[in-house]
Amino acid sequence: MWCKANDIVNGSSATTFNPMGQVRRQDICVMMYNYYTKYLGKAAEMTEESQMPGIFSDWGKVPGYAKEALR
């Protein structure tokens, strides 16, 4: 799969890839961020982490792997 080969998507674990699984908002953001930074080679502008709860009311529930992409 092109997205996996180009590091745009990762598996649901170290040994599992689930293309039919549910995709959450944070997962879409990670894929878009990876495409923008890794494939296009662009630098992403980051919002200060202290401002994130005002943007996403559920910021405290965002898993660590997605925080950079959402910022």
C-alpha positions in Angstrom: 0.0 0.0 0.0 1.4 3.4 -1.1 0.5 5.2 2.2 2.3 2.6 4.3 5.3 2.4 2.1 5.6 6.2 2.3 5.2 6.4 6.1 1.8 8.2 5.8 -0.1 5.6 7.8 1.1 3.1 10.5 -0.4 -0.1 11.8 -2.7 -0.4 14.7 0.2 -2.1 16.5 3.7 -3.1 15.6 2.5 -6.2 13.8 -1.1 -5.3 12.8 -2.4 -3.2 10.0 -6.2 -2.8 9.9 -7.4 -0.9 6.7 -11.0 -1.7 7.5 -10.9 -0.4 11.1 -12.5 2.7 12.4 -10.6 6.0 11.8 -10.9 8.7 14.4 -10.3 12.5 13.9 -6.9 12.3 15.4 -5.9 9.5 13.0 -7.0 11.6 10.0 -4.9 14.5 11.4 -1.9 12.2 11.8 -2.2 11.0 8.2 -2.5 14.5 6.8 0.4 15.7 9.0 2.6 12.8 7.8 1.7 13.5 4.2 2.5 17.2 4.5 5.7 16.8 6.4 7.1 13.5 5.2 5.9 13.2 1.6 5.7 16.9 0.6 8.7 17.8 2.9 7.0 20.9 4.3 7.3 22.3 7.8 4.1 22.5 9.8 3.2 25.6 11.9 2.6 24.6 15.5 0.1 26.1 18.0 1.4 26.4 21.5 0.3 23.4 23.5 -1.2 25.6 26.2 -3.7 27.0 23.7 -4.9 23.6 22.6 -7.7 23.1 25.2 -9.4 26.2 23.8 -9.3 24.8 20.3 -10.2 21.1 21.2 -12.3 20.7 24.3 -11.2 17.1 24.4 -7.5 17.9 24.2 -6.8 16.0 27.4 -8.1 12.8 25.8 -5.9 13.0 22.7 -3.3 10.2 22.7 0.4 11.2 22.6 1.0 9.9 19.1 -1.5 12.4 17.7 -0.7 15.5 19.7 2.0 16.9 17.3 -0.3 16.4 14.3 -3.2 18.2 16.0 -1.0 21.1 17.1 
